[in-house]
Amino acid sequence: MSKEKVRVGIIGCGGIAFGKHMPSLAKLDNVEMVAFCDIIEERARKAAKEYGTDDAKVYTDYRKLLEDKTIDVVHVCTPNKSHAGITVDALYAGKHVMCEKPMAKTAEGARKMVEAYKKTGKKLTIGYQNRFRPDSQYLHKICQNGELGEVYFAKAYAVRRRAVPTWGVFLDEEEQGGGPLIDIGTHSLDLTLWMMNNYKPRMVVGTVYHKLGKMANAANAWGPWDPEKFTVEDSAFGFIVMENGATIILESSWALNTLDVGEAMTTLCGTEGGADMRDGLRINGERFGRLYTTKVSFDIGGVAYYEGKGEDPGYLEAKSWIDAIVNDREPVVKPEEALVVSEILEAIYTSAKTGKPVYFNK
């Protein structure tokens, strides 16, 4: 791209837009946010006032925003149900698209997104910002270098004891497609597949539970939930076998009677070594006839990063994404990879409903 500024439109001005997307884009000198859309006009106006250009436009219908031919990029920050439809429309309207995770409510929707980006030639990425954490980046380099050997067993971990999001539509199965599995389990699965560089599942078995969600006046990080509105699972678990025989166990919960908690983590076991994120990043293996464990430090000795930008995964995600557009490079999170995440998540839900394994024929 030759123009000085990349012009961005924001569709969906809720928590994730204000918490990650807009503050991160605002730190980039070569970006300007010129349009904001939300079904609640007041939220779009607030976003425009805080992050927009002086002449930023406000919409309640995303199709009107997409008619603006001067917009280069759209960030889709809406509930899961509308990810696919808005993204496909935006791609065909000639926009590059960053869509918040998960890719879509359904695997079919995710496949339509991949088809649209291939047909239009526009760039598409999904908001898996945990790839940009320093521990994730370091572990990925180790995996790329082959230091763990063949990773044949892994755990994708996203377990909360009591942290059910009670705002927005998180508890609404129709809007979101599921609960903790599709909300936070998606991050840990993405990290795990990325580390393994393995996107060929063969078989999935899943179990889904709605146990603690039935409780009234329950202890919770964000206050008690309404059991009548809690229409998604409170925990879900998957057993995934890949085509090459590798096994991944996925654990996710918003509410579970456990002290063994942690989010967006992976454990990897390979032929040459292992790694986990359970107590910082730890690498383990055998050397000179002895077992060793190395804990990797990310303490930079108290020296602040320039303008405080360096460590924030949301900022690094946005910077990398815009750089991919400006310099015509592939984004770090490829649509085909995010599609496999969505397909596995859906297979876990399907297996739980049917009581049978789900087999992939690819």
N, C-alpha and C positions, 0 to 999 in steps of 0.2 A: 504494500500500500504506500502511496506517495504522499497522501495528505498528512498534515501535521498532527491532527487529533483523531483518535478513533471515537466515533460517536456511538454511544450506548443507550439502549432503552431498557428499562426495568419493568418486567411484568410480574406483578405480585409484590406488594410493598408491606409485607408482614415481618415477623420476627427474624427470619433468616436473611432477608434483604437488608434490614437495619443492622443485624448482628454481624454479618459477614460480607455480603456482596458489595453494598454501597460504601462502607468505610474502607474496604480494601481497594476498590476502584478509585476512590477519592485520593488515594496516596500516589496514584500514577500520573505523571506529568503529561503523558501523551493520550490521556482519556478525558472525555467530557460526557457527563450523563445529561441527555437532552430530552428524554421522554420517560414518563412514569405512568403506569397503569395499575389500577386496583379496582375491584368491584365496589369497594368502599372509597368514594372519591376523596374523603377527608385524609385517608392514609396516603393516597397518591400525592395530594397537595403537600402534606407534611414532608414526604420524601423529596419532592421537587424543591421545596424551600430550603431543606437542609443540605441537599447534595447536587441539585440541578444547576444548570447554567441559568443566566438571568432570563433567557427566553424559553426555558424548558416547558414542554407541553405536558398536560395532564389528561389522562383518558380513563374511562371506566370500561371500555370495550377494546380488548387487545388488538382486534382486527383493524381498528382505526390507527393504532400506533404503527402497525406493520405497513400501512399505506405510505408512510413517510420514507421516501427513497433515500434520504440522506443518512438514515440510521444504518450503521455497519453491523452492529452486534446487538443481540438481545440476550438478557439474562432472565431465565424462567424460574421464578421463586414462588410458585403457586402450590396448592395441595397436589398430592401424587396423581389424583384422578385426571387432572388436566395437563399433566406434563407432555404426554404424547401429542395430543391435539394441537396445543399451542406451538410446540417445537416443530412439528411437521409444517404447520402453516407458516411459521417464521422462516424456515429453510426455503420453502418454495417462494417466499416473498423476497428472497435474496439476502437474508441475514445469516451471519454466523451465530451459533447458539451455544451458550453455556446454560445447561439445565441442572437445577439442584437435584441431589440424589433423593431417592433412588431414581433410576432412569425413567421408569414408568410404573404405573399401578399394576400392569400386567406385562407378561413377556410378549404378547402380541403387540401391545403398544410400543414396546421397546424395539421390536423388529421393524415396525413401520418407521420409527425414527431413523434407524440405520439405513433403511431403503431410501428415505428422503434425502439423507445427507449424501449418499452415494450418487443419487440421480442429479442433485443440484450442484454438487461439487463444493458446497459450503462446508465450513468446519463445524464440528459438533463435539462437545465434551460434557462430562458429568461432574458434579461438585463433590468429588471424593478428596477433600482437602487433607485428610490424614496422611496421604502419600507424601505431603510436603513437610511433615514434622521432621526434625533433625534425626530422631532415632529411626524413623522409617527410611529416610534417605540413606543413612549409613548402612542399615541392614540390607537394603536393596542392592547397594554396591557390593556387599559381601556375597550376596546370592549370585549376582551377575558374574563375579569373579570365580564362582564355583567353589568357594571355600567351605560350603556345607555339603558339597557333593550332590548326590541325587536326593532331593527332599521327598520322602515317601510317606511321611505322616505329619499332619499339622492340626492345630486347633485354632479356630477363629472365635474370639471371645468378646462378648458385649453384654456383660451381666451387671445389672443394678439390683441392689437389695430393695430399696423403695424410692424410686425416682420416676414416677409416672407423670408425663406431661399432661397437665389438666387444662391447658389453654388451646385455643384454635380448634382444629378438627382432628387432633392426634388420636382421639378415642373412637373416631367414626370410621367404621370399616368401609362404608360406601365411598368416602372421600379418599381414604388412605390406602385401602387394600390390605391392611394388616397393622399390627402393633410393633413391638420391639424388634421383631425379625426384619421387617422391611425398613424400619426407622434407624436402628443402630447396628443390628446384625449385618446390614448391608455394608457398613464401613469395614467391619472386621473381616468379612468375606472378601471384599475387594482387596484389602491389604494382603491377605493370605494368598490369593490367586496371583497377585502381582509379584509377590516375593518368589513364588514357585514358578512363575512364568508358565502356568499350566491352565489352559482354558478349555479343556476337553473332558467334561464330565461324562461318566458312563451310567451311573445309577445313584439315586438319592432315596433315602428313607427319612421321614420326618415325623415329629410329634409336636403338637401344639396344645397349649393349656390355657384355660380361662378359669382359674381357681381363686386367686387373691383379688382379682378384679370384681368379684361379687360382694366384697366386704364393704360395708358402710362405715364412714368415719375412720377410715384407715390412716395410720401414720404414713406420711409421704413428704418428700422434699418440697413439693409445691402445694401442699395442703390436700385434704381428702378429695377423692374423686367421686363422681356420681355413678354408682353401679348401673343405673338405668341407661346411662350414656356410654358406658364402657363396652363397646361392641366388638373390640379386637382382642387378640390374645394378650395375656400378661407375661407369657414365656413361650419360647419355641426352640426346638433342638433338631439338628440335622446330622445325618451320617452320609457323607458324600464319597463315592468311589470314582476316581478318574480313569480315563481309558488306559493309562499306563500302570494302573494298579495302586496309585497313591491314594491315601485316605485323608479326608478332612472331617473333623468334628466341629460343628458350629453350635455355639451356645449363646442364647440371647434372652434377656428378660428386662422388664421394667420393674417387676415386683416378684421377688423370690426370697424365701427364707434361707439365706446364705450369707456368709461373711466373705466368701471368695468372690470378690467383685473386681470389675475392671472393664474398660471400654476401648473399642478400636484397637485391640491387641491381637497378636498372633504368636503362636509357638510353632517352631519349625524343627523337624528332626530329619537329618540327612545322613548319608553314608560316611561323610567326612567330619561332621560336626552338627551342632544344634544351636538354636537361639530362641530366646523368649523375651517378652516385654512385661513380664509380671512384676518385676522389681527393678525398674529401669531396664535398659537393654543389656542382656547377658548372653555371652557367647560361650559355648562349652564344646569340649572335644578331648582328644587324646594326643599327647605328644611325648616322644621319648619314653614310651611305656608308662606314662602317668596321665591321669585325668586332670583337666584344668577347667576353670571357669573364669572368664574375664568379664568384668562389668565395665561397660563403656561410659565414660563421663562426657557430658555435654555442657559442663560448667566452663564458661569462658573467662573465669577469673575476675568477675565483677566489672569488666569493661563493657559499657553499654554499646549496643550496635548503633550504627549511624542512624539517627532519627528514629530509633526504636523499631525499625522495620524488619530486621533480619529474621527473627525467630517465628513470626506470626504465620502459621500455615495458610490462613485465608488470604493474606497479602501475597505470599509466594505463589499461591494458586492463581490469583488474578494476574499477577505479573507474568507468570509463565504462559497463561492463556492469551493475553494480549500480545505477548511477544510472538507466539505461534501464528497469530493473525498477521501481524506487521511483517514478519519475516517468512511467511508462508511455510511454517513447519508443522509437523504433526503435534497435536496437544499431548501432554503427559498421560491423561486419561483418555484412552481411545474408545469410541462408541462400541466397537465390537467386544471389547473387554467388559464394559458396563452391561452389555446385553447378556453375557454369560452369567453375570451376577444375578440379574433379574430372572433369568431362566432357572437358576438353581433355587432361588428364594421361592419362586412359584411352585417348583417341584416339591419343596418341603411342605408347603401348604396343601398341595394336591395329595401328597402321600398321607398327610395327617387326616385328611377328609376321607380318603378311600381305605386307609389301613393297608395300603399296598406300596411296594417300591415303584418309583417312576424311573423308567429307562429312557436314555437319550439315544436317538438314532441319527447320527450325523455322519 
